[in-house]
């Protein structure tokens, strides 16, 4: 990462990250909820309204990375969720982190979930498409995600690329900036996720 990138992280993202995690520490969500964990794409989801028939919690933080999630994962799953849906990695790729660094963090996240929530179903989602220049990097990371999900007990890999991609990039109808989802994008995503959610009551 460049000097400017590191400065921006320290000046803006890291304080915001700490403030959001401190809020999660104070909250006491119900045991057996469904936890959505990730970056701004997860944070932006109105999960309680998309899935009113389920107990859901949103543990997304804008600009987060796999390293950031790894640091806070014990807080995110301390309430013994029934399922964890993890979407992370696009910010790592955007900041130029190496694939092996990202994969090591995600492996650590999956181990921590298995330790703190041994009965939880884990769904490791592929990094979504974004601008076309990132396709090769995304495919490399996703291939590794598939591998590590396959070697983690009670974990599975969810490939979102066919649903969201228009050739090399995110479908234009599902985004306003080539990265984040609009309402139509969230509807498509939640339609994919709904059959995978365990039965819970709000």
Buried (B, 14 or more C-beta within 10 A) or exposed (E): EEEEEEEBBEEEBEEEBEEBBEEBEEEEBBEBBBBBBBBBBBBBBEBEEBBEEBBBBBBBBBBBBBBBBBBBBEBBBBBBBBBBBBBBBBBBBBBEBEBEEBBBBBBBBBBBBBEBBEEBBBBBBBBBBBEBEBBEBBBBBBEBBBEBBEEBEBBBBBEBBEBBBEEBBBBEEBBEEEBBBEEEBBEBBBEBBEEBBEEBEE
